[in-house]
Amino acid sequence: MGLMSITYYFTQITFFYGIIFIIVKGKTVKIPSFLYLFILYSVYQTIWSFANGGFERRGLFQVLVNKDLAAIIFIIMIIYNTDFNEKFIKKSILIIKITVIIAALVSLIQVVDFSFMDSNSIWANGAVGNTLFGDLYLDRRGSIFGYINQNEIGLSYMPLLSVLIGVMLYKRYRFYYVFLLLGGISAVLCNARYVMIAFVLIILQVLIAQKIKIKGLLKFLILISISGLLLTQILLYLGYNFHDWYNTRLFAEGSIKETTRYKAIGTFLMFFPQHVLFGYGGPTEEMVAASNDVGSSQIHVGYLAHLTYFGIIGSFFLFGFWFLLAKKLYKTARLTNYWGSFFAFLIFLWANVALVYFSIFFYGIIFALVLDKYYQDMYLLKNVNSNFIKEGNQAYVKKNFKTPFGPL
């Protein structure tokens, strides 16, 4: 099987721990309302697996027990049935801060020496550009995440950065912009455009969380300009040419119509109308061939790919789950003014415009859910009248008392 990523092992651990968690907790375990659609989606996927010959290839157990789908269900149930203490959250935020600092330093080093930490070595084949270090503007640099998955920097690291900035804004830390700048270094230098736009979303979080008005907006723009100038000077010193970067990476195709994402619309319109309700159950050889014809390996927009693979029915379950989860995170943000988790999930939703990733099982997203649960509990602790919960009527209150998040 070879060396697997940490996500693979985390999935296995979550699956088995989730079973133990539910057995031990028993009837006290509550299923978050937004999770039901994903449970239905898991059933739908299982049915399609049987239809696609999964039983013949992998056996009954492997078809019925999809650990990847089950791990998502279990991790959400574990998180929203756990009370996280302040000590755990503080230690976690400290680790994230250290991660951001190290990631920025490694990203800068990789500009000079692409081979440092063997970042995403599959891209550094020496076929283009500098044959020693790969191409400065085309190769994807994964910073310290190059050993995991080439998109971990976008789907785990950027959500983590969002969580960190969200916590610092919530606690009114004045030097949040230092970590924003450090995160921006890795976002720009990774050469992935969707990651750069994800960073813009995090900047937008600052405006919303601080409720910035005209005077504050001017101060923020000045601060961003100074930080951007500082970053520019650092990159120029390292030999970065922004003109080349703009032409060879940021707008390499010259027109949006020449991008694989735009051309994916044509492939989608070619196949989707033929199986609108239930889809094809996955990519077919014909889809792959049609995608190859436009320079891609797949329908390179996650939403369009899923509609084609699993139809309106399957997409209703998955997209509905995403919507309800986003709504849950938004509700916490509005009530607490902690926006980190909401924007972390927005980054995931945005990523599926450029990528094809249907799983939210990335540790950045998972930790965003942990912070959502923590700040939800902090809100209830401060705002629910504790005089209602007294010995003798506690069970009645837990059953009948309503909060902005549902029954207590």
N, C-alpha and C positions, 0 to 999 in steps of 0.2 A: 504493500500500500504506500510505502514511502512516508516522508515527513509531512504531517498535516499541519494546517494553521491552528492557531490558538482558538479561533472561532469554532472549528470542528470539535475540539475537545470540550469547549464551553457548552456547545450544543448537547453533547452526550451527557455531560454532568447535569445540565439543567433538566434534561428529560428524566433521568433516574431520580434526581433530587425532587423534581416536581411530583412524581408519583408518591414518594415518601412523605412529602409536605402535605399532600391532600389526605393521605391515610391518617397521619398524625393529627392534623387539624380537624378532620372529619366535617361535621355539619357546620362548623363555625366559618368555613371558607366561603367567601362570597365571590361570585363571578361578576366582574364589572359589566355593566349593561352594554358598553361599546364592544365587548369581546364576542357577543353571541354571533354577530355576522361573520366573524373570522372562523368560528367553530363550524358554521354552515359551509364556509368556503373550504375548510379542511375536508368535510364530507364530500363536497363537490369534486375536489381534487382526487380523492380516493376513488370515486366512481370512474373518473376519467382514466386513472391509472389502470384499473381493471380493463377498461375498454381499449387501452393502448397496449395491452399485452404485458402489463406489469406483473401479473400473477405468474405467467409462464417464465419470465426472466428472473424475477427476484423472490418469488414465493409469497404465500398468503400473508405471513407475519410482516414482511417488509412493505407490503402494499397497505395493509390495515394500519400499521404503526409507522407513520411518516415522522421521524424524529425531528426534522426541520420545522414542520408545522406544529407538532406537539410542543416543541421547545418554546415557540412564541406564545402559545396558550399558557404554558406553565409559568414562564417568566413574568407574564403580566399578572397572573393570579398570585404568584409569590409576592411581587412588588406591592400590589394593592391590598394585600392581606398582612403586610408587615409594617411595623412602626419603626422608622429609622430615627436613631438618636442624633443629637447635635454633634457628638464626638466623632461619629462615623462620617458625617457630612463634612466636617472641618478637615479631617484627614484626607478625604477624597478630593476636596477642592485643592488642598496643598499638593497632592500628587498631580492633579491636572495642571497647576501652575508650573510645576517642574517640567512636565511633559511639553508645555507650550514653549518654555525657554530652550529646552534641548532640541525640540523640533526646528525652531528657528535657526539655531546655530548649525545644525546638520544641513538644513536647506541651503544656507550660505556656503558651507564647505562644498556641497555638491555642485555648485556653480563652477567652482575651480577644479574640482576632482569628482567627476560623475561616479567613479568607481567606489567612492567612500561608502562604506557599509553595504556595498554591492546593491545599491538601490535599484529595484525593478530591473534586474539584469536582463530580462527577456527583451527589454526595449533597447538596451545598450549593445547593439550588435555591430556597431562600427560601420554600418553600411552607408551612413550619410554623415556629413559634417565632420567634426573632429574624430578621427578613427580611434583615438585613445580614450576619450571620455563620452562618445556619443554626440548627438546634436544638442547644442545649448538651448535651442528654442523649440525643438520638436519633441524630444524625449520627455516622457513623464518621470518626474522625480518624486519619489514617495517619502522623502525625508527619512525619519526613523520607522516609517510604516512600510517600507519597501519589501520586508520579508513576509508580510501578511497577505495582502491583497492589493492590487494596484489601485483600487478605489477606496481603501480604508481611510485615506487622508480626507476624502470628501464625505464619506458616509459614517465615519466614526470620529475623526479628529475635528472636523468643522462643527458637528453637533456638540462635541465636548467644549470647544471654544465658545459656542453660543451659551452653554450652561454656565461656564466660568464668568463670562461677561454679564450674564443675567444675575448671577449671585452678587457680583461686585456692584452692579447698579442697584440691586435691592438693598444692599447694606450701605450704599452711598460711599463706596470707596473712591477716592479722588483719582487714583492712578490706574483706573481700569484701562485707560488708553494705551498704557505701556504694553499690556498683554494683547490689546487689540492690534497694535503695531506689529508685535512679534508674530501673532497669528496671520497677519497680512503678508508677512515675509514668506511663510510657507505656502499660503494660498496662491500668491503670484508665481513663485518659483517652481511650483509643482507642474506648471504648464497645462493644467486641465482647466478649460474655460468655465465649466460648470462649478468648479471649486471657487474660482474668482467671483462668480456671481453669488455663490453661497456666502462669501465674505461680505458682499454688499448687503445681503439680507441681515447679517449680524450688525452691520453699521446702522441699518434701519431700526433694529431693536433699540439702539441707544436713544434715538429720537423719540420713540414711542414710550419707553420706560421712564425717561426723564421729562416727558410731556413738554418738550422744548418749544418755546415760542420764538418770535422773531429775534429778540435780543440774544436768547440762548442759542438759536440756530446760527447766528453770525459767529459767536464764540466757538461753536462746534466746528463750523466750516474752517475757521482759522486754525483750530487745533488739528483737524484732519489734513489741512494743506501743509502745515509744518511737518507733521508725521510723514506725509507722502513725500515731501522734499527730502527728508532725512533718509527715507528708504531708497529713494532714487539715487542719492549721492553714494550710498553704500554699494548699490548694484553697479553704478558707473565705475566705482573704484575697483570692483571685481571684474570689470571688463564687459559688463552687460551693455548691449546696444539696443535701445528701445525702438529704434526705427526698424531694425531687423526683426525684433520680437513682434512688432505690430504686423509686419507684412508676412512673416513666415509662420506665425502661430495664431495671433489674435484674430486676424482676418485673412487667413491663408487662402481660403477658397475664393476670395474676391467678391462673392455674392452669396446671399443666404440660399439661393436656389441651387447652388453647387454643393451644399453641405449634405452629408448622409442623413441628417435628421429631416431635412426638407424632402429629400427623395424618398424617405421612408413613408411619407404620406401616399405617394403613388403606389408603393407596394401594398400598403394597407388597403387602399381602395380596390386593388386588384383581387385580394383574397377575402377580406372581411364580408362583403355582401353575399358570398356563397354559403357561409355558415354563421348567420347573424346571432342566433340565440345561444348556441352551445360552443361555437368555435371548433377548432381542429384538435384540441387537446395538447397542443404544443407545436413547435416549428416543424414544418414538413420539408422534404427535399426540394419541392418546388419553391417554397418561400426562401430557402437558403440560396437557391440558384438565382432567384429574382433579386435578392439583396446583394449577392455578389456582383450582379450586373451593374449596380449603382455604387459599387465600392464599399459595401458593408457586409458583415457576416450575418446580420439579422435585421429585423424591423427596428431601427435604432431609436425608437421612442417608446419608453416603457408602457405608457397608457395605450398606445396603438397596438403594440405587440401583445399586450394582455387581452385586449378586445378581440384580436385575431385568434389568439390561442384558445381562449376560454369563453368567448362570446359575451353577450350582454348579461346573461344569467350569472356566470362566474365573476364577471367584472363588477356586477352590482354588489356581490358579497364582499369582494376585496376592496373596491373603491369606497363602498359604504362604510366598511370598517375603518379605513383611513380617514374618512370624513368625520366619523363619530369620535375617533381618537383625537383628531385635530380640534374638534369642538370641545372635548373635555379639557385639553391643554389650554385652549383659549379661555375657557371659563375660569380656570385657576389663575391665569395671567391677569384677567380683568379684576378678579377679587383681591389678589395679593400684590399686584404690580411686579411679580416675578415673571419675566417673559422668556427666560432662557430656554425652557423646555419646549414652549410653543414654537419658537424660531428654529430650534434644533430639528423639530419634525417638519417644519416648512422647508428646511434644507433637503430633507429626504424626499418630500413631495416634488420639489424643484428638480432634484437629481434625476427623477424618472422622466423628465422631458429630454434628457440627454443620454440616459443609461437605461438598461433593462434589468432592474433589480426589484423583485416583488417581495422580498423578505425584509422585515425590519430588524432582524436579529444581528444588529451591529452594536458593539458595546457603547458607542456614543449615544445611540438612540435609547438603549436600555437604561443608561445612567440618567438620561433626560427624564425618563418615566419615574426613576427613583426620586429625583428632585421634585417632580410634580407631586408625588405622593407626600413628600416631606413638607412642602409648603402648603399643601392642602391641609395636612394635619395641624400645622402651625396656625393656620387661619381659624380652623375650628376650635383649637385650644384657646385662642384669644377671644373669639366671638360667640361661641356657644355658652349660654348661661349655665355654669357648673352647678348652680343651685337646683337645677332640674334633676340632676343625676345624684340621687341620694339612695342610701340603702333602703330597699323595700319597693322602690318604683323604678329602679334602673332598667329592668327588663322591658317595662312598658315604654320608657323613653326611647330605648334603642330600637323598639319596633315601630313607634309612631312619630317620633320627633323628626322633622324634616330640616335638612340643611341645603345650602346651594348645590351640594354635591350629591344629594339624595338622602335617604334615611340614615340616621346616625348609626 
